[in-house]
Amino acid sequence: MNTKTARLSSQQPSGPKPKPLFSRHNVFLYGTLFIVAMYYALPLYVMIVTSLKGMPEIRVGNIFSPPMEITFQPWVTAWSEACTGLNCDGLSRGFWNSVKITIPSVILSIAISSINGYALANWRFKGANLFFTILIFGAFIPYQVIIYPLVIILREINLYGSLAGLVLVHTIFGMPILTLLFRNYFSSLPEELFKAARIDGAGFWGIFFKVMLPMSMPIFVVAMILQITGIWNDFLFGIIYTKPETYPMTVQLNNIVNSVQGVKEYNVNMAATILTGLVPLTIYFISGKLFVRGIAAGAVKG
């Protein structure tokens, strides 16, 4: 009898009792998350349904109702027909200008900042602390303070109004914060790996390319998302340091939305806004997990 009782007791489940699915805690937690998600998703929903309606349906006034007859003409107009100043070629020209600005700016700023962060974290050269302090100070200087000096500098080197000049501006402004991210990430890696590579005879570049880079994919994704988002969404530098022929997509979007000529086409404005934001949204959704990993693995550690 005692043996049978012991066998039955050993087969009983152990561990903490599972919580009920609809407990007070879960209802409050997921209810709050749902409300917050709806709060942020509602404007996007309004933008999408408005961009798929014709103007007669929009004039009815119910912005939350789905389109009774879906039309993609507002998207076509926003991309290739909307007027931005004297040009009526839509956002297509601004899109390719933004691509030409974003790609080299991201590559240059990340390449330079990763080397800076690696040197500051692993190679204690003379004046490293002063150099790092100057970089961090540069990260918190308001952009408005140095707009005019940069105009003069770009004018003197014949880059004002060109895409190359704007690439240079974005590269410079991205370096301080990216250097901080890379420096903190490389400092969080085991120091024994660096010392072992030094003992094996690897030099500055050998350790960087063969040891550090293979372990740094998360922080590179973090830097890429930050730079693409910041550069693609930039309006201030785009309107100051370029000219109408080289305006990025955000400046053209502003010209379309704030146009005072003719009928206000809200469906075209919404379509143009969604088109402008698609690139950073796509990048984030594709690499979102690596972004979280990079932050958790030391991107913001001191």
N, C-alpha and C positions, 0 to 999 in steps of 0.2 A: 504493500500500500504506500509506504514511504517512498519507494523507488518510482512508482507511477506518478505520485504527486510531484516529485523532484523533476521527472521528465517533462511533465506538463508545464511546470513553472519555468523550465529552461527554454521552452518553445514560445513563451510569451514575448511580445515585442518590447524592446528596451529603448531608452533614450527619451528626450523630451516629448511631451504630448503635442501633436500637430495643432497649430492654431486654426480656428474656423476661418473659412474664406471670407465671410461677411462679418468679421469682427468689427468692433467700433473703431479700432486703430486703422484697419484696412480701408474701411469706408471713408474715414476722414482723409487718409493719405491719398488714395486714388481719386477721391472726389476733388480734393484740392488740385492735384495734378491735372485732372480733366478740365477744371475751370480755367486754370492758367493756360493750358494748351489751346483751349477754345478762344481765349482772349487774344493770343498771338496768331492763331490761324484764321480768325474771322476777317481781318483786313485782306489777307491773301485770297481768301474765298471771294470776297467782294471784287477784288481786282480781276480774278480769273473770269467770273461770270459776267462782269461788265465788259471785259475785252471780247467776249464771245457774242455780244448783243449788237444789234443795229441801233442807230440813233433814235428811230421812232419808238422802239421798245424802252430805251433808256429814259426818254422823256416822260414815260408813264410814272416813273418815280419810285418804284419798288426795287431798291438796290440789292435786296437779299434774295429775290426770286431767281431761280435758274432761267437761262434763256429759253424762250419758247421756240425760237428758230436759230440754231447755231450758225454763226458766220465767222470765217477766218479772215475776212477782208480787212478788219482793223489791224491784224498782225502783218498782213502784206503791206498795208499803208505805212505802218510804223517802221518796217524794215527798209522799204525801198522807195516810198513815195512822199513821206511827210517832209515838210519844209523846215529847215533849220537855218534861218537867215535867208540868204540869197540862193542857197542850194536846196533842191527838193529831191534828194536821193535817200532820205530816211536815215536810219541809224547804221546802215551798212558801212559807210565810210568811217564813222566813228568807231564801229566795232573793230575794224582792222587796224585803225590807229591805236586803240587800246591794247590790242594784241601785240603790236610792235613796241609799245611802251612797256607792257607788263612782263613779257618774257625776258628780255635782256636785263630789266631792272631786278627781277627776282633772282636770276642766275648770278649776276654780279654781286648783289648785296649779300646773298647767302654764301657765295664762295669766299668773299673777303671776310665776312663776319665769322664764319666757321674757323678760318685760319686764325683770326684774332682771338677767338675764344679758346681755341686749342693752345695757342702760345701763352695766353694769360693763365690758363689752368695748369699746364704741365711744364712750362719752361720759364723759370723765374729769372728773367732778364732784368738788367738795371733800369729802373724807372717804370717798371710794370704797373705798380700801384698808381703812380701819377697818370700814366696813360689810361688806365681803366677809369680813374676818377673823371678825367676829361671826357671820356666817352659817355659815362653815365650822366654827367652834367649836360652833355649835348642832347641826351634823350628827353630832357625835361624843359628845354628851351622852347617857348611858344613859337610856332611857325611864323606868326605875324611879325615877330621881331626882326627876322632876317630875310623877309620877302624882298625888300628893296635892295639890300646888298647883293643878293643872288641875281637880281635882274641886271645889276651893273656888271657882275662877274661874267654872266653868260653873254652879255652884250660885248664885253671886251674880248672874249674868246670865240666870238662869232657863232654861238650856239643858241642865242635867244630866239624863240619862236620855232625851234626845230624839235623833232622827236628826240634826237640825241641829247639835247639840253635837258628835257624833262626826264629822260632816263638817268642822267647824271644826278639830278636833284633827288629822285626817288632812291637811288642807290646810296647817296650820302645820308639821307634822313632815315633810312632803314638800318644802317650799320650799328648805331648805339644800342638799341634795344635787342637786336639780334645777337650782337656780341655778348651782351649780358646773358641771354638764353643759352648760347653755346658754351660760354665759360662755366655757368652753373652746371650744365649737363655733363661736360667733360670732367668737372671736379667731382661729380657723383660716381664716376666710373672707378672700379678698383685700381688703386695706385700701383698694385703689384704687377698689373699687365704692362704699364708703362715702364716700370723698372726692369722687368724681364726682357722687354724689347730692347732697352738700352744695353743690358748686359750682353745680349746677342749681337750687338753691333749696329742696330738700326738707328738711323739718324732722324732728323726733324721730319722730313717728308715721308720716309719709310714708315715711321710709326703712325703718321697721320693717315696715310692711304691704306695701310695693311692692318692696322690695329683699331684705330679710332673710327674711321668711316664705316666699316662693317657693323659696328655696334651702335651706330648713331642714326639709323633710319627714322625712329620716332621723332627725334628733335628736328631733323630735316623736314619732316612733314609738318610739324608745328610751325617752323619758320616759313615754309612755303605757303601754308594757309593764311598766316598773318600777313605776309607780304602781298599775296594775290588779292586778298580781301581789301587791304588798305590801298593798294595802288589802283586796282580796278574801280573802286568806289570813290576815288579822289576826285574832287571838283575844284578845289581852291588852286592847286598847282596847275591843273590842266587849263584853267581859263586864264591864268596869269602868264605862264611860260610857253604857251603855244599860240598859234594863230588859227583863224577859221578853217584853213585847209588841213590842219593837223590836230583839230580838237578831238579829245577822247570821247568815248561814248556818253559819259555822264554829262559833259557840257552840252552835247547835242540833245540829250534827254531834257535838260533844263530849257533849252530853246524851244523844244516841241511843246512841253507842258505849259510854259509861260507865254506862248504865242498869243497875241491879242488880235490877230487878223482872222477874219472869217468866223465860222461857227466853232464853238468849243467842242471838240470831238473827244468826249471822255473815254470812249472805247479805245481809240487810238492811243491816248495817253496811258491808259492802263496796260495795254499791250506793250508799249514802248518801255514802261517801267519794269515789267516782268522780263522782257528781253535783256534789259541792262543788268538785271540781277541774276540771270541764269548761270553765268560762268562761276562766280564765287560759291553759289549754292551747290552747283554740281561738284565742284572740287571738294567742298566740305563733306557732302554726303558720301562721296567715293572714299575719302580718306579719314572719315570721322573717328574710326576706332584707333587709328595710329595717332591722331591728334590727342586723344585722351591718354593713350599710353605715353606719349612724349611729355605731357604735362605731369603725369603721375610719376614718371621715371626721373624727374629732377629738373624739369624745365624752369620751374620757379623756385627752386631751392636756393637758399643763400649760401 
